[in-house]
């Protein structure tokens, strides 16, 4: 059996890792990297840290407008799929790479599987929601990480091919956290003490492309008294400079601005932070698994379980709400932290379902 995984962004590399480890024992597995995240800190360092082999194809699409980027990926994915003729194509998450891979696969009448199916924010004004919604309606096999994601699909009339398998991203974390603890030296490099800093990440278009939202986040960070570590996505740095926010942030002595960090370094920082402030779905989950309180800079989340457990709060981008959430970190009461069942890892379930359904 030949399986083709199409990936293009950091969270997808993380989700790929447990499956690559599983597939290399069972089948022929090839990886197509669209090039959506293309520089070293956003791509190669993740492949290296996760011990992933070099992709079989790197399409080199790079950073373009949503339509242009998706169209280029669609064209190049189609060429690879026609040449390789896999038995199953897997796409991951909710990026433009996900949608392009799904469209190319479905138009060629090939079998399509979606890792992390059924997630919904119910915000049609975000590209991630459009990508995941269309991909789910094209997929033959839908691998759901949570019971909520199964229910979301059922409400849309999708029941055939739906499987609750758990979260491969948390499986990857479980596989790598001990390595991060022993090998990452990021805390020493940045002179950080456990629980003596906050960790901030921002990358979603509704925050980075909105001058008011980004300025509000920047003002909140400037008003904090404790250290804040801010690894910046290249696009975030670009937009901070475009909106004349970068210099003020860089002048704040309690803010530590850095380039994007490796997967292992981010795990180490997440586990030891007093709290995480983020608009990333993946980091919400990782923080809740590592027992670090999370403050989400959005008014909604696909990962409703993190909020229901008490581990995560939604604050949007208003300064007072952000500062209030930071102040209240220690007063959240009882929290149900996320767990992974080591006796039934998601990658094993996914392979079993594939083996049963793909000739």
LUMMIBA-307307 format. One record per residue: residue in three letters; chain; x, y, z of N, C-alpha, C in turn. Coordinates in steps of 0.05 Angstrom, whole numbers, plus 5000, padded with zeros to 4 digits. Each point is the difference from the previous one (the first is absolute). Example, Ala and Ser with C-alpha at 12.3 -4.5 7.8 and 13.67 -1.06 7.14 Angstrom:
2
ALA|A|5264|4886|5156|4982|5024|5000|5018|5024|5000
SER|A|4993|5021|4986|5016|5024|5001|4985|5022|5014
***
This chain:
359
UNK|A|5017|4976|5000|4983|5024|5000|5018|5025|5000
UNK|A|4992|5020|4984|5015|5025|4999|4982|5022|5011
UNK|A|5011|5014|5020|4986|5022|5013|5016|5025|4995
UNK|A|4986|5022|4993|5013|5026|4995|4990|5020|5021
UNK|A|5018|5011|5015|4993|5022|5019|5007|5026|4988
UNK|A|4981|5019|4999|5005|5027|4991|5000|5019|5024
UNK|A|5023|5013|5004|5003|5019|5023|5013|5025|4990
UNK|A|4999|5021|5017|5013|5025|4992|5006|5019|5022
UNK|A|4990|4995|5025|5003|5019|5021|5009|4986|5026
UNK|A|5011|5015|5018|5012|4988|5025|4981|4981|5014
UNK|A|4975|5007|5006|4983|4981|5014|4996|4974|4985
UNK|A|5000|5002|4974|4997|4975|4984|5024|4982|5002
UNK|A|5024|5012|5002|5024|4983|5004|4998|4985|5026
UNK|A|4989|5013|5021|4997|4987|5026|4980|4977|4998
UNK|A|4978|5004|4986|4979|4979|4998|5010|4977|4982
UNK|A|5018|5007|4981|5011|4979|4983|5018|4981|5014
UNK|A|5015|5010|5020|5021|4984|5013|4992|4973|5010
UNK|A|4979|4998|5016|4992|4973|5010|4991|4981|4978
UNK|A|4987|5012|4979|4991|4983|4978|5023|4991|4982
UNK|A|5020|5017|4996|5023|4991|4985|5014|4977|5014
UNK|A|5002|5002|5026|5013|4979|5016|4984|4974|4997
UNK|A|4974|5002|5000|4982|4976|4997|5001|4989|4972
UNK|A|4997|5018|4980|4997|4991|4972|5026|4987|4989
UNK|A|5023|5009|5009|5025|4989|4988|5003|4971|5007
UNK|A|4985|4990|5020|5001|4971|5007|4979|4984|4984
UNK|A|4981|5014|4988|4976|4986|4990|4995|5003|4970
UNK|A|5010|5022|4988|4992|5006|4972|5021|5018|4987
UNK|A|4995|5007|4975|5016|5020|4987|4988|5027|5005
UNK|A|5016|5017|5012|4989|5026|5008|5018|5022|4988
UNK|A|4987|5018|4985|5015|5022|4988|4989|5027|5011
UNK|A|5017|5020|5002|4992|5026|5011|5004|5022|4979
UNK|A|4979|5015|4996|5001|5024|4983|4999|5025|5017
UNK|A|5020|5016|4999|5002|5025|5014|4993|5022|4981
UNK|A|4978|5015|5004|4992|5020|4981|5018|5025|5000
UNK|A|5015|5004|5023|5016|5024|5002|4986|5024|5012
UNK|A|4976|4995|5011|4985|5022|5013|5016|5014|5022
UNK|A|5012|4984|5017|5021|5010|5019|5026|4990|4988
UNK|A|5018|5019|4994|5022|4994|4982|5028|5006|5011
UNK|A|5002|5019|5020|5027|5006|5009|5008|4981|5022
UNK|A|5026|5001|5008|5011|4979|5017|4985|4998|5027
UNK|A|4994|5023|5013|4988|4999|5026|4971|4990|4999
UNK|A|4987|5003|4977|4972|4992|4997|4997|4972|4988
UNK|A|5022|4988|4990|4997|4975|4985|5022|4980|5007
UNK|A|5024|5004|4989|5021|4980|5004|5006|4993|5028
UNK|A|4999|5021|5018|5007|4995|5028|4979|4981|5013
UNK|A|4975|5001|4990|4980|4982|5010|5004|4972|4990
UNK|A|5007|4997|4975|5006|4973|4990|5023|4987|5015
UNK|A|5020|5017|5006|5024|4990|5014|4992|4993|5029
UNK|A|4986|5017|5014|4993|4996|5028|4982|4976|5004
UNK|A|4982|4996|4980|4981|4977|5002|5011|4975|4987
UNK|A|5025|5001|4991|5013|4977|4987|4984|4989|4977
UNK|A|4990|5019|4984|4985|4993|4976|5019|4998|4976
UNK|A|4997|4981|4982|5017|5000|4976|4994|5023|4982
UNK|A|5018|5007|4983|4996|5021|4981|4975|4994|4983
UNK|A|4984|5020|4993|4976|4995|4984|5008|4988|4973
UNK|A|4983|4983|4989|5005|4989|4973|4997|5021|4979
UNK|A|4982|5019|5005|4996|5023|4982|4998|5025|5016
UNK|A|5014|5021|4991|4996|5027|5012|4991|5018|4977
UNK|A|4975|5009|5002|4988|5015|4978|5009|5029|4999
UNK|A|5011|5010|5022|5012|5027|5000|4981|5022|4993
UNK|A|4974|4998|5008|4981|5021|4993|5005|5026|5015
UNK|A|5006|4999|5025|5007|5024|5015|4976|5017|5007
UNK|A|5006|5025|5008|4980|5018|5011|4987|5016|4977
UNK|A|4974|4997|4997|4984|5014|4979|4973|5007|5012
UNK|A|4983|5015|4986|4973|5004|5008|4985|4973|5002
UNK|A|4979|4999|5015|4986|4975|5005|4992|4986|4974
UNK|A|4987|5015|4982|4992|4987|4975|5023|4991|4982
UNK|A|5020|5018|4998|5023|4993|4983|5015|4976|5012
UNK|A|5005|5001|5026|5014|4978|5013|4985|4973|4997
UNK|A|4974|5001|5005|4985|4975|4998|4999|4989|4972
UNK|A|4998|5019|4980|5000|4992|4972|5027|4987|4992
UNK|A|5022|5012|5008|5026|4989|4993|5004|4972|5013
UNK|A|4991|4998|5025|5002|4974|5013|4983|4979|4986
UNK|A|4976|5007|4993|4982|4982|4986|5012|4989|4975
UNK|A|5011|5018|4984|5013|4993|4975|5023|4980|5004
UNK|A|5017|5007|5019|5024|4983|5005|4994|4974|5014
UNK|A|4980|5001|5018|4992|4974|5013|4988|4981|4979
UNK|A|4984|5011|4982|4988|4983|4979|5022|4986|4984
UNK|A|5021|5015|4993|5022|4988|4984|5013|4977|5015
UNK|A|5005|5003|5026|5012|4979|5016|4981|4976|5002
UNK|A|4975|5005|5006|4981|4978|5004|4996|4984|4974
UNK|A|4999|5014|4977|4998|4986|4975|5024|4982|4995
UNK|A|5023|5009|5007|5025|4984|4996|5002|4977|5020
UNK|A|4993|5005|5025|5004|4980|5021|4976|4980|5003
UNK|A|4976|5009|4994|4976|4984|5002|4998|4985|5027
UNK|A|4998|5015|5022|4998|4987|5026|4973|4987|5004
UNK|A|4999|4981|5019|4974|4988|5007|4984|5018|5018
UNK|A|5013|5017|5016|4987|5018|5018|5017|5025|5003
UNK|A|4986|5023|5000|5013|5025|5006|4990|5010|5027
UNK|A|5019|5008|5017|4993|5012|5026|5006|5029|5001
UNK|A|4981|5016|5009|5005|5029|5005|4995|5005|5030
UNK|A|5012|5022|5010|5001|5004|5028|4990|5028|5008
UNK|A|4982|5002|5019|4993|5025|5012|4984|5018|4982
UNK|A|5008|5026|4997|4982|5020|4989|5014|5022|4984
UNK|A|5023|4994|4988|5015|5021|4986|4993|4999|4970
UNK|A|5011|5019|4985|4997|5000|4971|5011|4975|4988
UNK|A|5021|4989|5011|5011|4974|4991|4980|4978|5002
UNK|A|4984|5001|5022|4979|4979|5005|4979|5001|4977
UNK|A|4990|5024|4995|4979|5003|4980|5011|4993|4972
UNK|A|5024|5010|4994|5011|4994|4973|5003|4970|4996
UNK|A|5011|4987|5020|5004|4971|4998|4973|4985|4997
UNK|A|4980|5010|5015|4973|4987|4999|4988|5004|4973
UNK|A|5002|5024|4988|4988|5006|4974|5014|4983|4978
UNK|A|5026|4999|5001|5015|4985|4980|4992|4971|5001
UNK|A|4999|4989|5024|4993|4972|5004|4972|4993|4990
UNK|A|4981|5016|5008|4972|4994|4994|4995|5003|4970
UNK|A|5012|5020|4987|4996|5003|4971|5013|4978|4984
UNK|A|5019|4985|5012|5012|4977|4986|4986|4974|5009
UNK|A|4979|5002|5015|4984|4977|5009|5018|4980|5016
UNK|A|5019|5011|5016|5016|4984|5018|4988|5001|5028
UNK|A|5007|4981|5016|4990|4999|5028|5014|5021|5017
UNK|A|4984|5014|5016|5010|5022|5016|4993|4995|5030
UNK|A|5020|5004|5017|4996|4999|5029|5008|5026|5012
UNK|A|4985|5009|5020|5005|5026|5014|5008|4994|5029
UNK|A|5024|5007|5007|5009|4998|5028|4992|5025|5014
UNK|A|4986|4998|5022|4989|5022|5016|4974|5010|4986
UNK|A|4983|4982|4993|4975|5007|4987|4979|5009|5021
UNK|A|4981|5016|4991|4977|5007|5016|5004|5024|5019
UNK|A|5023|5012|4999|5004|5024|5017|4985|5024|4988
UNK|A|4987|5015|5017|4985|5024|4991|5003|5023|5020
UNK|A|5004|5024|4989|4999|5024|5016|4974|5014|4995
UNK|A|4986|4993|4978|4976|5013|4990|5004|5029|4995
UNK|A|5024|5006|4989|5006|5027|4990|5007|4998|4971
UNK|A|4981|5005|4982|5005|4997|4972|5018|5022|4989
UNK|A|5007|5020|5016|5017|5022|4990|5030|4993|5004
UNK|A|5006|4976|5009|5028|4992|5003|5007|4979|4979
UNK|A|5024|5001|4989|5008|4981|4979|5001|4971|5011
UNK|A|5008|4998|5025|5002|4973|5012|4973|4985|5000
UNK|A|4979|5015|5006|4973|4988|5001|4991|4991|4972
UNK|A|5005|5016|4980|4993|4992|4973|5016|4976|4992
UNK|A|5025|4999|5006|5017|4978|4992|4991|4974|5012
UNK|A|4994|5000|5026|4993|4975|5014|4972|4991|4992
UNK|A|4982|5019|4996|4972|4994|4992|5000|4986|4973
UNK|A|5013|5012|4980|5000|4988|4973|5014|4973|5000
UNK|A|5022|4998|5014|5015|4976|5000|4984|4977|5012
UNK|A|4986|5005|5022|4983|4979|5012|4979|4990|4981
UNK|A|4988|5018|4984|4979|4992|4982|5011|4986|4975
UNK|A|5026|5000|4996|5012|4985|4978|5012|4973|5009
UNK|A|5003|4996|5025|5016|4977|5010|4984|4974|5001
UNK|A|5015|4979|4995|4989|4973|5003|5003|4989|5028
UNK|A|5023|5006|5012|5005|4991|5028|5005|5025|5016
UNK|A|4985|5003|5022|5002|5024|5017|5009|4992|5028
UNK|A|5025|5007|5007|5012|4992|5025|4997|5022|5020
UNK|A|4982|4996|5019|4992|5021|5019|5016|4998|5026
UNK|A|5009|5023|5010|5015|4999|5025|4983|5000|5025
UNK|A|4975|5010|4998|4983|5003|5024|4972|4992|4994
UNK|A|4985|4994|5021|4971|4994|4997|4985|5024|4989
UNK|A|5008|5024|5007|4988|5024|4989|5002|5002|4970
UNK|A|5024|4992|4990|5004|5001|4970|4982|4980|4986
UNK|A|4995|4977|5012|4982|4980|4989|4972|5012|4999
UNK|A|4991|5013|5021|4974|5012|5001|4997|5023|4980
UNK|A|5021|5015|4996|4999|5022|4980|4995|4988|4972
UNK|A|5013|4979|4994|4996|4987|4973|4972|4989|4998
UNK|A|4990|4988|5021|4973|4989|4999|4979|5022|4995
UNK|A|5004|5023|5012|4981|5023|4995|5001|5009|4971
UNK|A|5022|4995|4986|5002|5007|4972|4992|4977|4981
UNK|A|4990|4979|5012|4991|4977|4984|5023|4981|4991
UNK|A|5023|5003|5013|5023|4982|4993|5002|4979|5022
UNK|A|4994|4975|4993|5002|4978|5019|5016|4977|4989
UNK|A|5000|4996|4974|5015|4978|4988|5030|5006|5000
UNK|A|5016|4981|5007|5029|5003|5000|5011|5016|5023
UNK|A|4983|5006|5021|5009|5016|5023|5010|4982|5022
UNK|A|5024|5006|5010|5012|4984|5021|5012|5017|5022
UNK|A|4993|4994|5024|5012|5014|5023|5026|4986|5007
UNK|A|5023|5014|4996|5026|4987|5004|5018|5013|5021
UNK|A|4993|5024|5009|5017|5015|5018|5018|5018|4985
UNK|A|5018|5014|5015|5015|5022|4989|5029|4992|4995
UNK|A|5008|4999|4975|5028|4992|4993|5020|5022|5010
UNK|A|4990|5025|5002|5018|5021|5009|5009|4995|5029
UNK|A|4982|4990|5017|5007|4994|5027|5016|4974|5002
UNK|A|4996|4982|4981|5017|4977|4999|5029|5008|4994
UNK|A|5003|5019|4981|5027|5010|4994|5013|5013|5025
UNK|A|4983|5015|5015|5011|5013|5024|5009|4978|5020
UNK|A|4984|4980|5004|5007|4978|5018|5026|4987|4991
UNK|A|5004|4997|4974|5024|4987|4990|5025|5017|5005
UNK|A|4996|5027|5001|5023|5018|4999|5005|5016|5026
UNK|A|4982|5000|5019|5003|5018|5023|5025|4993|5017
UNK|A|5005|4974|5003|5024|4993|5016|5026|5008|4986
UNK|A|5000|4999|4973|5023|5009|4985|5003|5031|5003
UNK|A|4978|5014|4999|5001|5029|5004|5011|5008|5028
UNK|A|4991|4985|5020|5009|5006|5027|5030|4996|5003
UNK|A|5011|4980|4987|5028|4993|5004|5019|5015|4981
UNK|A|4989|5007|4976|5019|5010|4980|4997|5030|4994
UNK|A|4977|5012|5004|4996|5028|4994|5014|5017|5021
UNK|A|5016|5020|4990|5014|5019|5018|4988|5028|4998
UNK|A|4976|5002|4990|4988|5026|4994|4996|5016|5026
UNK|A|4993|4987|5022|4997|5015|5025|5025|5013|5009
UNK|A|5022|4985|4998|5026|5012|5007|5009|5022|4981
UNK|A|4994|4996|4974|5008|5020|4980|4986|5026|5004
UNK|A|4975|4999|5010|4984|5024|5004|4998|5009|5029
UNK|A|5015|4986|5017|5002|5007|5029|4972|4999|5013
UNK|A|4985|4978|4996|4973|4998|5009|4999|4980|5024
UNK|A|4984|5007|5020|4995|4983|5022|4972|4987|4997
UNK|A|4997|4975|5009|4974|4986|4997|4978|5017|5013
UNK|A|4978|5004|4985|4977|5015|5008|5006|5029|5005
UNK|A|5022|5010|4989|5008|5028|5004|4996|5016|4975
UNK|A|4984|4991|4981|4996|5015|4975|4974|4991|4987
UNK|A|4991|5016|4981|4977|4993|4983|5010|4994|4972
UNK|A|4986|4983|4986|5007|4993|4973|4978|5009|4981
UNK|A|5007|5016|4980|4981|5012|4982|5005|4991|4971
UNK|A|4979|4992|4986|5002|4996|4971|4975|5012|4987
UNK|A|5004|5011|4977|4978|5012|4984|5006|4993|4971
UNK|A|4980|4990|4985|5004|4995|4972|4975|5001|4983
UNK|A|4977|4999|5012|4975|4998|4983|4994|5027|4987
UNK|A|4989|4998|4976|4996|5024|4983|4982|5020|5014
UNK|A|4980|4991|5015|4982|5019|5013|5013|5017|5021
UNK|A|5024|4991|5009|5016|5016|5019|5023|5015|4986
UNK|A|5015|4985|4983|5024|5012|4989|4993|5021|4978
UNK|A|4978|4996|4986|4994|5018|4978|4982|5023|5008
UNK|A|4991|5000|5025|4982|5020|5011|5016|5019|5017
UNK|A|5004|5025|4991|5017|5019|5015|4990|5005|5028
UNK|A|4974|5001|5004|4988|5005|5026|5005|4976|5019
UNK|A|4996|4976|4990|5004|4977|5017|5030|4996|5008
UNK|A|5017|5003|4980|5029|4997|5005|5010|5022|5019
UNK|A|4990|5024|4997|5008|5022|5018|4991|4995|5028
UNK|A|4976|4989|5003|4989|4994|5026|5017|4979|5014
UNK|A|5007|4979|4986|5017|4979|5011|5027|5012|5009
UNK|A|5011|5017|4982|5026|5012|5006|4998|5018|5025
UNK|A|4978|5015|5003|4997|5017|5024|4998|4984|5025
UNK|A|4986|4977|4998|4997|4983|5024|5028|4989|5008
UNK|A|5015|4992|4981|5026|4989|5006|5019|5021|5012
UNK|A|4998|5025|4991|5016|5021|5010|4993|5007|5029
UNK|A|4975|4995|5008|4991|5007|5027|5005|4978|5021
UNK|A|5009|4977|4991|5006|4979|5019|5026|5005|5014
UNK|A|5003|4991|5024|5024|5005|5016|5020|4977|4998
UNK|A|4990|4976|4994|5017|4976|4999|5011|4995|4972
UNK|A|5020|4983|4999|5012|4993|4974|4980|4988|4981
UNK|A|5002|5007|4975|4983|4987|4979|5018|4991|4978
UNK|A|5000|4975|4993|5015|4989|4978|4982|4999|4975
UNK|A|5009|5013|4979|4983|5003|4976|5015|4990|4975
UNK|A|4999|4974|4994|5011|4990|4975|4982|5009|4977
UNK|A|5011|5014|4981|4983|5013|4979|5001|4985|4974
UNK|A|4977|4993|4991|4995|4991|4972|5010|5023|4982
UNK|A|5014|4994|4977|5010|5021|4983|4978|5020|4991
UNK|A|4976|4990|4995|4978|5018|4992|4993|5019|5023
UNK|A|5001|4990|5025|4993|5018|5022|5020|5022|5003
UNK|A|5026|4994|4997|5020|5021|5001|4996|5020|4978
UNK|A|4993|4991|4976|4995|5018|4978|4977|5019|5006
UNK|A|4978|4989|5011|4976|5016|5005|5005|5019|5023
UNK|A|5015|4992|5021|5006|5018|5022|5016|5024|4990
UNK|A|5018|4995|4981|5015|5022|4988|4982|5018|4982
UNK|A|4983|4987|4985|4982|5015|4982|4982|5018|5016
UNK|A|4990|4991|5023|4982|5016|5017|5015|5017|5020
UNK|A|5026|5002|4997|5017|5017|5018|4997|4992|5029
UNK|A|5000|4974|5005|4998|4989|5028|5026|4987|5009
UNK|A|5017|4993|4981|5023|4983|5007|5020|5015|5018
UNK|A|5007|5024|4994|5021|5014|5015|4992|5003|5029
UNK|A|4975|5007|5005|4991|5003|5028|5003|4973|5015
UNK|A|4992|4978|4987|5002|4974|5013|5030|4993|5005
UNK|A|5016|5005|4980|5029|4993|5003|5013|5016|5022
UNK|A|4990|5024|5006|5012|5016|5021|4993|4992|5028
UNK|A|4979|4983|5003|4991|4991|5027|5020|4979|5010
UNK|A|5012|5006|5023|5020|4981|5011|4989|4974|5010
UNK|A|4974|4999|5007|4989|4975|5009|4990|4982|4978
UNK|A|5000|5010|4975|4992|4984|4977|5024|4988|4986
UNK|A|4999|4974|4996|5022|4986|4986|4989|4992|4972
UNK|A|5009|5015|4980|4991|4995|4973|5020|4981|4987
UNK|A|4990|4979|4987|5019|4981|4988|4988|4990|4973
UNK|A|5017|4989|4983|4990|4986|4976|4984|4976|5009
UNK|A|4986|4987|4981|4986|4975|5006|5020|4979|5013
UNK|A|4990|4985|5018|5016|4980|5014|4993|4972|4991
UNK|A|5019|4982|5006|4996|4972|4992|4977|4988|5017
UNK|A|4991|4977|4991|4978|4986|5014|5008|4993|5028
UNK|A|5024|4989|5004|5009|4992|5027|5003|5025|5018
UNK|A|5011|5021|4990|5002|5025|5016|4972|5010|5008
UNK|A|4981|4999|4982|4973|5010|5006|4987|4982|5021
UNK|A|5004|4974|4999|4990|4982|5021|5011|5007|5027
UNK|A|5027|5005|5001|5013|5007|5025|4989|5026|5011
UNK|A|4997|5020|4983|4990|5026|5009|4971|4998|5009
UNK|A|4984|4985|4985|4972|4997|5007|4996|4987|5027
UNK|A|5015|4979|5005|4997|4986|5026|5008|5017|5024
UNK|A|5020|5017|4996|5011|5015|5022|4989|5029|5003
UNK|A|4982|5007|4982|4989|5027|5001|4979|5002|5022
UNK|A|4997|5025|5011|4978|5005|5019|4973|4997|4986
UNK|A|4999|5010|4975|4976|4997|4984|5008|5005|4971
UNK|A|4984|4989|4982|5003|5004|4971|4979|5018|4990
UNK|A|5007|5020|4984|4981|5018|4986|5003|4994|4970
UNK|A|4979|4993|4987|5003|4991|4972|4973|5001|4985
UNK|A|5003|5000|4973|4976|4996|4983|5002|4974|4985
UNK|A|5020|4983|5008|5005|4975|4986|4983|4977|5013
UNK|A|4987|4985|4983|4985|4977|5010|5019|4979|5011
UNK|A|5022|4995|4986|5019|4979|5010|5012|5007|5026
UNK|A|5007|5025|5004|5013|5008|5025|4980|5000|5023
UNK|A|4974|5005|4995|4980|4997|5020|5000|4972|5011
UNK|A|5000|4980|4982|5000|4972|5009|5025|4993|5015
UNK|A|5023|5008|4989|5026|4993|5012|5002|5011|5028
UNK|A|4991|5025|5004|5001|5013|5026|4982|4984|5020
UNK|A|4977|4993|4991|4981|4986|5017|5010|4972|5007
UNK|A|5015|4987|4982|5012|4974|5006|5023|5003|5019
UNK|A|5015|5021|4998|5024|5004|5017|4993|5015|5026
UNK|A|4974|5003|5005|4991|5012|5025|5009|5029|5004
UNK|A|5000|5014|4978|5006|5029|5000|4974|5015|4993
UNK|A|4991|5018|5016|4975|5015|4994|5003|5015|4973
UNK|A|4979|5000|4985|5000|5012|4973|4980|5023|4999
UNK|A|5008|5022|4987|4984|5023|4995|4999|5004|4970
UNK|A|4976|4996|4988|4998|5000|4971|4990|5027|4991
UNK|A|5015|5012|4981|4996|5026|4990|4979|5000|4977
UNK|A|4978|4987|5005|4978|4997|4981|4974|4999|5016
UNK|A|4978|5004|4986|4974|4999|5014|4987|4973|4996
UNK|A|5013|4982|4985|4989|4973|4997|5024|4981|4996
UNK|A|4995|4974|5003|5020|4980|4995|4988|4974|4989
UNK|A|5015|4986|4983|4991|4974|4991|5003|4980|5023
UNK|A|5018|5005|5018|5006|4981|5022|4985|5007|5025
UNK|A|4973|4997|4998|4983|5008|5022|5005|4985|5026
UNK|A|5011|4975|4997|5006|4984|5023|5020|5014|5019
UNK|A|5019|5015|4988|5020|5014|5016|4987|5021|5018
UNK|A|4979|5013|4990|4986|5021|5015|4982|4987|5021
UNK|A|4986|4979|4992|4982|4986|5018|5015|4988|5024
UNK|A|5025|4993|4996|5016|4987|5021|5011|5021|5020
UNK|A|4998|5026|4993|5010|5020|5018|5029|5007|4994
UNK|A|5013|4986|4982|5028|5005|4994|5005|5024|4982
UNK|A|4979|5008|4986|5003|5021|4979|4978|5020|5003
UNK|A|5006|5026|4996|4979|5021|5000|5003|5015|4974
UNK|A|4977|5009|4989|4999|5016|4976|4997|5029|5007
UNK|A|5018|5017|4991|5000|5028|5008|4998|5020|4977
UNK|A|5003|4990|4975|5001|5018|4978|5026|5017|5000
UNK|A|4998|5025|4992|5025|5016|4999|4997|5026|5016
UNK|A|4980|5003|5016|4997|5024|5017|5021|5000|5022
UNK|A|5013|5023|5003|5022|5003|5019|4991|4991|5028
UNK|A|4978|5011|5011|4992|4994|5027|4994|4971|5004
UNK|A|4988|4987|4980|4994|4972|5003|5025|4983|5000
UNK|A|5020|5007|4984|5025|4986|5000|5014|5003|5027
UNK|A|5003|5024|5009|5013|5005|5025|4986|4987|5024
UNK|A|4973|5001|4999|4985|4987|5021|5004|4970|5001
UNK|A|5001|4987|4976|5004|4971|4999|5028|4993|5010
UNK|A|5020|5016|4994|5027|4994|5010|5000|5002|5031
UNK|A|4987|5020|5010|4999|5004|5029|4986|4977|5014
UNK|A|4980|4989|4987|4983|4979|5013|5010|4972|4994
UNK|A|5024|4996|4989|5010|4974|4993|4999|4980|5023
UNK|A|5008|5010|5024|5001|4981|5023|4973|4996|5013
UNK|A|4979|5013|4990|4974|4998|5014|4979|4987|4983
UNK|A|5008|4980|4985|4981|4987|4981|4984|4977|5013
UNK|A|5008|4992|5024|4987|4977|5012|5009|4974|4989
UNK|A|4984|4979|5002|5008|4973|4991|4999|4999|4970
UNK|A|5022|4988|4989|5003|4997|4971|5002|4971|4993
UNK|A|4987|4992|4979|5002|4973|4989|5020|5001|4977
UNK|A|5025|4993|5005|5021|5001|4979|4996|4978|4980
UNK|A|5009|5005|4975|4996|4981|4978|5019|4977|5004
UNK|A|4992|4976|4990|5016|4976|5002|4998|4984|4973
UNK|A|5021|4984|4996|5000|4981|4977|5002|4972|5011
UNK|A|4984|4982|4988|5001|4972|5009|5024|4986|4986
UNK|A|5021|4994|5015|5023|4988|4988|4996|4972|4988
UNK|A|4978|4987|5010|4994|4972|4990|4985|5000|4974
UNK|A|4991|5024|4991|4985|5001|4975|5006|5026|4986
UNK|A|5025|5002|4989|5008|5025|4988|4985|5006|4974
UNK|A|4994|5025|4994|4985|5006|4976|5012|4989|4974
UNK|A|5027|5001|4998|5012|4990|4975|4994|4971|4995
UNK|A|4999|4984|5021|4993|4971|4997|4971|4997|4991
UNK|A|4982|5016|5011|4972|4999|4992|4997|5008|4970
UNK|A|5014|5021|4993|4998|5010|4972|5010|4979|4981
UNK|A|5023|4987|5006|5010|4979|4982|4981|4977|4998
UNK|A|4989|4992|5022|4981|4977|5000|4976|5006|4982
UNK|A|4989|5025|5002|4977|5007|4984|5008|5001|4970
UNK|A|5024|5011|4994|5009|5001|4972|5003|4972|4989
UNK|A|5012|4982|5015|5004|4973|4991|4974|4985|4995
UNK|A|4979|5007|5015|4974|4987|4997|4984|5012|4976
UNK|A|5006|5025|4993|4983|5013|4980|5013|5006|4973
UNK|A|5026|4998|4999|5014|5006|4974|5012|4974|4989
UNK|A|4992|4993|4977|5010|4975|4988|5029|5002|4993
***
